[in-house]
Each structure stands twice: as structure tokens, then as C-alpha cells.
Amino acid sequence: MIRIIVETCDAAMAANVGGSVHRTIKTFDIDLPELETFLREPETKALNFYHRQVVGIEVLTANQEGK
């Protein structure tokens, strides 16, 4: 199971009236066994001198998906 944590920051009040930035966090648990196996692979390597991490996520448009 992969847990994706998404942070939303709404700075409208801060920009307009000097209020605070409204910050919310939502988590999504997604079953992606192939990605999970790939990310866990360094655990099986001797001495663990390297690691893997997700550095970004992109939402593809229908055109990018080839639809």
C-alpha cells in the first residue's frame, strides 16, 4: 500500500486582508504493488548505501494519457 499525502495551501486571505494561510492535508492510500516493490528494493541490498524516494507526481491530461 502506498500512502500519498497532499497538502493544500490557500493564501487568499493572507494576500487580501493580511490573514493567515489556510493549510489542509489529505491522505490517499493506493494499492500500487509494482511501485511499492520498486521502492522497497533497497531494503534487500547489502549495507543499504542508497535509497529510493518519490520526488514528484504529475497529473496527466487526457491528451498526455493518449486518450
N, C-alpha and C positions, 0 to 999 in steps of 0.2 A: 504494500500500500504506500502510495506517495501522498504526502500532505503538502499542499500548496497554500502559502499564506499570502494574502493580498491586502495591502494597505492602501486606503483611500484618504487623501488629504484635501479638504475643501477650505481654501484660503479666501473665499469671497468676503466673509465678514472682516477678516484682517485687512484686506485691500480696500474695503469701502468705508468701514467705520472704526477701524482700529481694534477690532475684536480678536479673539483667538482663532487659531487654525483648528478646524474640526477634523479629528483623526479617527478613523474606524479601521478595524481589522476583521477580515473574514477568512475562514479556513475552508479548504476543499480537500476531501480525501478521495483520491482517484486511484483506481487499480490499473497500474501500468507495469506489468511484470517484467517486460523486456528492459525498460528503463531502470527499474529497481535492481535487477540483476547486474546491469552495467555499472550502476553507481556503487553497488556493494562489492564489486570485483576486487578493489584494492585490499579489502579485508582478508582476502585469501592469499595475497602476495607476501613473500618473506620480508620481514623487517619494516614493512609499511613506510617506505621513503617517499611515497607520493599519495595523492588523494584525488578524488573527482568531486565536482560540485556543479550544480546548475547555476549558470551565470546570467540567464535571462530567459524570458518567454515572450514569444511574439504571437499575436492573434492574427491569423491569416484571413484575408478576404476570400470570397468565393473564386475570384479570378486566380489568386495565388494557389488555391487548392486544386485548380484545374477543372473546376465545375462550369 
